[in-house]
Amino acid sequence: MADADRALPSGVATGVGSMPGTEIAEAVNIVFGELPEWPHLPELPHRGLGADMIGRGAALLEGLPVQWWGFRWEMADLPGRDARRAADFLERDLDALHSTDASGPVRLTAVGPFTLAANLWRRTGGAMLADPGAVADLTGSLTEGLRRFIAAAQARMPKAALSIQLDEPNLPAALAGRVNNESGLDFYRRVPVEVARDRFREVTESVGVPVVVHCCAPDVPVKLLAESGVGALSVDLTLVGLDDVPKVDALGEYLDGGGRLIAGTVPPLGQVRPGLDKAAADRVQGLWHRLGFAPELLPRQVSIATTCGMAGASPDYARFAMEVSREAAKRLHG
């Protein structure tokens, strides 16, 4: 596996995934310019169908063709036109990396197996999440696709230290049995913790680079992800109240064990206004103080980002939010 210390820096500003706009070369230049210490390959969902999170993830699947049908992505005998379009978007995104000449950490992003399973349908009806065997097959296929994705990115940036971020907004709901079934009147059976842990471990042990899991939903399963070998967690820290003992303790145990955290404390949408960098840093420092950890350890384990993607932001605000993240990260160093 790639050197985690080089691929997963701490005490810096980074991003989450999506950006406004439709021009990938421009978006890559902005991200690599504004977040030089830990840039990422941005996603541009405004390009349309196939650039969305699920379509982009479906384009990574190895040996499992998909199509857009009836207002959803579903399995198919052969890839549909929209699936080919998604694959083309992905190739263009990778080609945009040629111009970066990156020699430091760079993070790629993709949808995680459980969020993909909750939103990708079987041809017989219902989400893949309904069938544990289908989820296992999907995870294996996605893992192979991620390996190809990483290898293609590495070929374009041979000096870069890569990591891969898996976006899992639906993971807590899948674990709690709160994902609606096809009727919308009931829920799919909850995914057992041990099954989820095994699926994530399959990814972390196979892709060859450190894995980051991003979840901007409440109730992030911190312990499960830590036990599955995830290299860093990216969470919306604004959802964690300092008086919420179970959530604080879970993060504390993770950090006490040396875990790396991308703290989402900068709003992904809004207006340009002063003071956001201080508020973002204060939120992290408040948690650190609450946990009783030594202040000098903070920039060794925590980086700063927006709470979620910025596809809905204005271009001016997106640049501002990245600047805020940089200034907040500097404050972590005291």
ZADRENLO-931601 format. One record per residue (C-alpha): residue in one letter; x negated, y, z negated; residue number from 1. Coordinates in pm, 1 decimal, padded with zeros to 6 digits, always signed. Layout:
BEGIN
   voba         c1         c2         c3   drenfi
      A          X          Y          Z      NUM
...
***
This chain:
BEGIN
   voba         c1         c2         c3   drenfi
      M   +00000.0   +00000.0   +00000.0        1
      A   -00110.7   +00357.2   +00067.0        2
      D   -00282.9   +00538.1   -00220.5        3
      A   +00008.1   +00659.6   -00434.0        4
      D   -00191.8   +00942.7   -00591.7        5
      R   -00261.7   +01089.6   -00249.3        6
      A   +00078.6   +01015.1   -00095.0        7
      L   +00283.0   +01127.5   -00398.6        8
      P   +00138.3   +01457.2   -00524.9        9
      S   +00270.0   +01630.3   -00836.0       10
      G   +00292.5   +01989.6   -00947.2       11
      V   +00380.4   +02105.2   -00594.5       12
      A   +00684.0   +02213.9   -00394.4       13
      T   +00849.1   +01977.4   -00149.4       14
      G   +01179.9   +01933.4   +00030.7       15
      V   +01459.3   +01680.5   +00036.7       16
      G   +01553.1   +01609.1   +00397.8       17
      S   +01802.0   +01802.5   +00604.2       18
      M   +01756.4   +02151.2   +00745.9       19
      P   +01973.5   +02391.6   +00945.9       20
      G   +01928.2   +02420.2   +01320.3       21
      T   +01895.3   +02190.1   +01618.5       22
      E   +01533.8   +02235.4   +01735.2       23
      I   +01309.2   +01975.4   +01576.9       24
      A   +00977.2   +02133.5   +01677.5       25
      E   +01079.1   +02460.1   +01512.2       26
      A   +01204.7   +02281.8   +01199.2       27
      V   +00880.7   +02083.5   +01165.6       28
      N   +00672.8   +02400.3   +01199.8       29
      I   +00880.5   +02572.0   +00929.7       30
      V   +00864.8   +02283.4   +00681.8       31
      F   +00493.2   +02219.7   +00729.9       32
      G   +00427.1   +02592.9   +00701.9       33
      E   +00645.6   +02663.9   +00398.0       34
      L   +00573.5   +02340.6   +00206.9       35
      P   +00209.1   +02274.0   +00298.3       36
      E   +00122.8   +02067.6   -00009.2       37
      W   +00395.7   +01806.9   +00051.1       38
      P   +00591.1   +01853.0   +00374.9       39
      H   +00850.4   +01612.4   +00509.2       40
      L   +00994.5   +01523.7   +00847.2       41
      P   +01321.1   +01722.9   +00845.9       42
      E   +01657.1   +01587.1   +00955.0       43
      L   +01881.4   +01806.9   +01172.5       44
      P   +02239.6   +01675.4   +01149.8       45
      H   +02377.1   +01979.8   +01335.3       46
      R   +02252.9   +01818.8   +01656.8       47
      G   +02561.8   +01602.4   +01640.7       48
      L   +02653.0   +01236.5   +01632.1       49
      G   +02344.6   +01020.9   +01594.8       50
      A   +02159.1   +01286.6   +01398.4       51
      D   +02384.8   +01224.2   +01096.4       52
      M   +02244.0   +01028.0   +00803.4       53
      I   +02424.8   +00701.6   +00883.4       54
      G   +02365.5   +00716.1   +01258.0       55
      R   +01998.6   +00790.7   +01200.3       56
      G   +01972.8   +00496.3   +00960.1       57
      A   +02158.2   +00267.6   +01198.4       58
      A   +01904.4   +00357.2   +01468.4       59
      L   +01632.3   +00209.8   +01246.4       60
      L   +01796.3   -00131.9   +01214.9       61
      E   +01601.7   -00418.5   +01368.1       62
      G   +01815.3   -00674.0   +01551.4       63
      L   +02149.8   -00533.8   +01431.4       64
      P   +02306.0   -00323.8   +01710.3       65
      V   +02565.9   -00061.5   +01621.4       66
      Q   +02818.7   +00161.1   +01792.4       67
      W   +03038.8   +00457.4   +01706.4       68
      W   +03396.5   +00337.9   +01721.0       69
      G   +03719.2   +00465.9   +01568.8       70
      F   +03549.5   +00755.3   +01387.9       71
      R   +03290.8   +00536.4   +01215.4       72
      W   +02967.1   +00348.1   +01271.8       73
      E   +03014.7   -00027.7   +01300.4       74
      M   +02825.2   -00339.1   +01404.5       75
      A   +02832.7   -00430.6   +01774.7       76
      D   +02715.6   -00692.3   +02023.4       77
      L   +02500.9   -00431.9   +02199.8       78
      P   +02397.2   -00080.1   +02102.2       79
      G   +02655.9   +00177.4   +02204.4       80
      R   +02583.7   +00504.4   +02381.9       81
      D   +02580.5   +00697.6   +02054.5       82
      A   +02336.6   +00449.8   +01898.8       83
      R   +02101.2   +00504.5   +02193.0       84
      R   +02138.2   +00878.0   +02138.5       85
      A   +02045.1   +00834.3   +01770.0       86
      A   +01735.1   +00637.5   +01870.5       87
      D   +01640.8   +00916.6   +02111.1       88
      F   +01675.5   +01177.1   +01834.6       89
      L   +01448.4   +00968.9   +01614.0       90
      E   +01184.7   +00941.6   +01886.4       91
      R   +01191.7   +01318.0   +01946.1       92
      D   +01150.8   +01377.0   +01573.7       93
      L   +00846.1   +01153.3   +01562.8       94
      D   +00693.9   +01323.3   +01865.7       95
      A   +00726.0   +01660.7   +01691.4       96
      L   +00473.2   +01534.2   +01434.9       97
      H   +00195.7   +01535.6   +01696.1       98
      S   +00152.4   +01910.0   +01656.4       99
      T   +00103.7   +01905.3   +01278.5      100
      D   -00244.3   +01748.1   +01263.1      101
      A   -00152.8   +01658.5   +00905.1      102
      S   -00427.1   +01523.6   +00682.6      103
      G   -00246.2   +01526.8   +00347.3      104
      P   +00076.0   +01382.4   +00205.9      105
      V   +00379.9   +01370.3   +00436.0      106
      R   +00716.5   +01217.6   +00348.5      107
      L   +00951.4   +01052.3   +00594.6      108
      T   +01320.8   +01015.7   +00512.3      109
      A   +01590.1   +00757.4   +00584.8      110
      V   +01916.7   +00640.2   +00437.6      111
      G   +01887.8   +00370.2   +00170.2      112
      P   +02038.5   +00021.0   +00202.0      113
      F   +02339.8   +00068.4   -00026.3      114
      T   +02452.4   +00402.2   +00111.7      115
      L   +02413.0   +00256.1   +00461.4      116
      A   +02609.6   -00054.4   +00359.7      117
      A   +02887.5   +00160.8   +00214.8      118
      N   +02927.2   +00354.1   +00540.7      119
      L   +02852.1   +00098.1   +00812.7      120
      W   +03142.4   -00129.6   +00901.5      121
      R   +03162.2   -00493.6   +00996.3      122
      R   +03338.9   -00577.5   +01322.5      123
      T   +03592.9   -00779.1   +01124.9      124
      G   +03677.9   -00472.8   +00917.2      125
      G   +03557.9   -00319.6   +00596.2      126
      A   +03218.7   -00188.4   +00498.5      127
      M   +02908.8   -00408.1   +00494.8      128
      L   +02904.8   -00344.9   +00119.5      129
      A   +03195.0   -00589.5   +00080.7      130
      D   +02972.4   -00886.8   +00169.5      131
      P   +02656.9   -00952.4   -00039.2      132
      G   +02512.8   -01160.7   +00243.1      133
      A   +02567.2   -00876.0   +00487.5      134
      V   +02394.9   -00635.4   +00248.7      135
      A   +02096.8   -00871.5   +00226.0      136
      D   +02078.4   -00896.1   +00606.6      137
      L   +02114.9   -00520.6   +00639.7      138
      T   +01835.2   -00458.7   +00388.8      139
      G   +01603.5   -00694.2   +00573.3      140
      S   +01682.5   -00530.0   +00905.2      141
      L   +01638.4   -00180.9   +00761.6      142
      T   +01307.9   -00279.0   +00601.3      143
      E   +01170.1   -00393.4   +00936.2      144
      G   +01294.3   -00073.4   +01095.9      145
      L   +01127.7   +00135.7   +00826.7      146
      R   +00799.8   -00044.8   +00888.9      147
      R   +00821.6   +00045.6   +01258.1      148
      F   +00920.5   +00404.3   +01172.1      149
      I   +00624.9   +00443.2   +00936.7      150
      A   +00382.3   +00290.2   +01186.2      151
      A   +00506.9   +00523.9   +01460.3      152
      A   +00463.6   +00826.8   +01233.6      153
      Q   +00117.9   +00712.7   +01125.9      154
      A   +00013.4   +00677.3   +01490.0      155
      R   +00107.1   +01042.0   +01544.5      156
      M   -00059.9   +01157.5   +01220.0      157
      P   -00348.5   +00914.0   +01162.9      158
      K   -00499.1   +01119.5   +00879.3      159
      A   -00173.9   +01169.8   +00684.4      160
      A   -00087.9   +00989.8   +00357.8      161
      L   +00269.7   +00878.5   +00417.4      162
      S   +00556.9   +00797.6   +00184.8      163
      I   +00916.8   +00712.7   +00270.0      164
      Q   +01222.0   +00861.6   +00099.0      165
      L   +01543.0   +00658.8   +00082.1      166
      D   +01856.2   +00870.0   +00040.7      167
      E   +02107.9   +00694.4   -00185.6      168
      P   +02399.2   +00925.9   -00271.4      169
      N   +02639.4   +00627.1   -00284.5      170
      L   +02424.8   +00401.4   -00503.3      171
      P   +02579.4   +00496.5   -00841.8      172
      A   +02929.6   +00444.4   -00698.9      173
      A   +02831.4   +00105.2   -00554.4      174
      L   +02694.1   -00006.9   -00892.1      175
      A   +03007.5   +00111.6   -01071.2      176
      G   +03256.8   -00035.5   -00822.8      177
      R   +03378.8   +00307.6   -00713.4      178
      V   +03336.2   +00281.6   -00334.7      179
      N   +03678.2   +00290.2   -00167.1      180
      N   +03771.1   -00004.2   +00052.4      181
      E   +03921.0   +00026.4   +00401.2      182
      S   +04272.4   +00091.2   +00272.1      183
      G   +04154.5   +00373.5   +00049.8      184
      L   +04376.7   +00233.4   -00225.3      185
      D   +04126.4   +00008.8   -00397.5      186
      F   +03751.5   -00033.2   -00443.1      187
      Y   +03489.1   -00281.5   -00336.8      188
      R   +03353.2   -00508.3   -00606.6      189
      R   +03062.9   -00350.5   -00790.1      190
      V   +02710.0   -00442.5   -00688.6      191
      P   +02534.7   -00626.3   -00976.0      192
      V   +02229.5   -00444.7   -01108.3      193
      E   +02003.5   -00743.9   -01050.1      194
      V   +02112.1   -00765.5   -00685.3      195
      A   +02044.2   -00395.6   -00628.5      196
      R   +01705.6   -00430.2   -00798.0      197
      D   +01613.2   -00722.9   -00571.0      198
      R   +01716.6   -00536.8   -00256.3      199
      F   +01510.4   -00231.2   -00348.4      200
      R   +01214.8   -00446.3   -00446.3      201
      E   +01231.8   -00606.3   -00103.4      202
      V   +01185.7   -00262.3   +00051.1      203
      T   +00919.4   -00132.8   -00187.1      204
      E   +00707.4   -00446.7   -00149.8      205
      S   +00729.7   -00458.8   +00229.1      206
      V   +00707.0   -00113.1   +00385.7      207
      G   +00340.6   -00054.8   +00302.4      208
      V   +00372.3   +00300.5   +00168.7      209
      P   +00507.6   +00444.2   -00158.0      210
      V   +00887.4   +00468.1   -00171.8      211
      V   +01076.8   +00767.8   -00309.5      212
      V   +01448.8   +00732.8   -00383.7      213
      H   +01656.8   +01049.2   -00365.7      214
      C   +01997.3   +01054.6   -00534.8      215
      C   +02179.0   +01382.5   -00590.3      216
      A   +02479.7   +01213.3   -00752.3      217
      P   +02537.3   +01187.0   -01127.5      218
      D   +02439.9   +00865.9   -01308.6      219
      V   +02120.1   +00790.7   -01117.8      220
      P   +02016.2   +00434.0   -01215.6      221
      V   +01669.7   +00539.2   -01329.5      222
      K   +01572.1   +00213.4   -01500.4      223
      L   +01687.2   -00004.7   -01211.2      224
      L   +01485.6   +00197.6   -00960.2      225
      A   +01176.7   +00207.5   -01180.4      226
      E   +01189.6   -00171.1   -01220.2      227
      S   +01216.6   -00216.4   -00844.0      228
      G   +00879.5   -00053.9   -00782.0      229
      V   +00988.3   +00287.2   -00661.8      230
      G   +00695.8   +00531.1   -00660.3      231
      A   +00894.5   +00844.8   -00740.1      232
      L   +01250.2   +00957.1   -00809.1      233
      S   +01412.6   +01265.0   -00657.0      234
      V   +01713.4   +01376.0   -00862.1      235
      D   +01941.7   +01674.9   -00906.9      236
      L   +01818.6   +01790.6   -01244.4      237
      T   +02100.0   +02046.1   -01272.1      238
      L   +02334.7   +01750.4   -01333.9      239
      V   +02139.8   +01643.0   -01641.8      240
      G   +02245.6   +01833.9   -01950.6      241
      L   +01984.1   +01852.6   -02223.0      242
      D   +02244.7   +01726.1   -02470.7      243
      D   +02332.4   +01426.2   -02251.3      244
      V   +02133.2   +01178.2   -02457.9      245
      P   +02163.1   +00868.2   -02232.8      246
      K   +02049.9   +01055.9   -01919.0      247
      V   +01772.1   +01242.1   -02097.9      248
      D   +01648.2   +00923.3   -02264.3      249
      A   +01648.3   +00736.5   -01931.0      250
      L   +01436.8   +01005.8   -01768.1      251
      G   +01216.6   +01023.1   -02075.6      252
      E   +01145.0   +00650.8   -02069.6      253
      Y   +01068.1   +00669.2   -01698.9      254
      L   +00833.8   +00966.8   -01735.7      255
      D   +00670.7   +00826.3   -02049.1      256
      G   +00577.3   +00522.9   -01840.9      257
      G   +00396.6   +00747.6   -01591.3      258
      G   +00680.4   +00785.4   -01340.6      259
      R   +00674.1   +01067.4   -01087.4      260
      L   +00972.9   +01299.4   -01054.6      261
      I   +01085.3   +01535.1   -00780.4      262
      A   +01302.8   +01770.6   -00981.7      263
      G   +01586.7   +01917.0   -00779.4      264
      T   +01640.2   +02254.3   -00945.8      265
      V   +01665.4   +02500.1   -00654.4      266
      P   +02016.2   +02552.4   -00504.6      267
      P   +02033.1   +02422.4   -00144.2      268
      L   +02293.4   +02685.1   -00049.7      269
      G   +02355.7   +03042.9   -00154.4      270
      Q   +02229.5   +03394.3   -00120.7      271
      V   +01879.8   +03533.4   -00144.4      272
      R   +01840.3   +03673.6   -00494.5      273
      P   +01558.6   +03727.8   -00742.9      274
      G   +01488.0   +03509.9   -01044.2      275
      L   +01566.6   +03169.2   -00896.0      276
      D   +01207.3   +03050.2   -00926.2      277
      K   +01202.1   +03117.3   -01300.2      278
      A   +01540.7   +02949.6   -01351.2      279
      A   +01425.4   +02644.3   -01153.9      280
      A   +01103.1   +02610.0   -01353.1      281
      D   +01281.7   +02676.9   -01683.5      282
      R   +01515.2   +02383.8   -01618.8      283
      V   +01222.8   +02144.5   -01581.7      284
      Q   +01032.7   +02289.6   -01876.7      285
      G   +01347.4   +02269.8   -02089.6      286
      L   +01375.7   +01896.1   -02021.6      287
      W   +01003.7   +01848.7   -02088.5      288
      H   +01029.6   +02032.8   -02420.3      289
      R   +01340.4   +01833.3   -02512.3      290
      L   +01146.3   +01511.7   -02453.4      291
      G   +00855.0   +01634.7   -02664.0      292
      F   +00591.6   +01566.9   -02399.5      293
      A   +00259.1   +01751.7   -02384.0      294
      P   +00292.8   +02059.8   -02155.2      295
      E   -00028.3   +01981.8   -01967.2      296
      L   +00124.1   +01655.0   -01840.8      297
      L   +00413.7   +01832.6   -01668.4      298
      P   +00238.7   +01930.2   -01341.6      299
      R   +00079.3   +01584.7   -01327.4      300
      Q   +00415.1   +01410.1   -01293.9      301
      V   +00674.2   +01657.9   -01163.5      302
      S   +00724.8   +01843.2   -00836.5      303
      I   +00999.6   +02090.7   -00741.5      304
      A   +01258.5   +02077.9   -00461.9      305
      T   +01612.6   +02179.9   -00381.0      306
      T   +01882.9   +01970.1   -00542.7      307
      C   +01995.6   +01832.1   -00206.8      308
      G   +01949.2   +01886.6   +00165.7      309
      M   +01987.5   +02226.6   +00327.7      310
      A   +02174.2   +02145.9   +00649.6      311
      G   +02453.6   +02383.7   +00546.2      312
      A   +02223.6   +02673.1   +00457.0      313
      S   +02144.8   +02972.4   +00673.3      314
      P   +01793.9   +02971.6   +00825.4      315
      D   +01700.4   +03272.7   +00610.8      316
      Y   +01818.8   +03107.2   +00292.1      317
      A   +01639.7   +02780.3   +00379.7      318
      R   +01309.7   +02966.5   +00406.7      319
      F   +01386.7   +03150.7   +00083.1      320
      A   +01466.5   +02825.7   -00101.3      321
      M   +01133.1   +02678.0   +00005.3      322
      E   +00954.5   +02991.9   -00115.1      323
      V   +01141.4   +02965.9   -00447.0      324
      S   +01034.0   +02601.3   -00475.8      325
      R   +00670.5   +02701.1   -00424.6      326
      E   +00687.1   +02975.0   -00687.4      327
      A   +00868.2   +02747.5   -00934.0      328
      A   +00603.6   +02477.6   -00884.4      329
      K   +00332.3   +02730.8   -00969.2      330
      R   +00512.8   +02805.4   -01297.0      331
      L   +00483.1   +02439.2   -01396.0      332
      H   +00109.1   +02488.8   -01427.9      333
      G   +00154.9   +02743.9   -01706.3      334
***
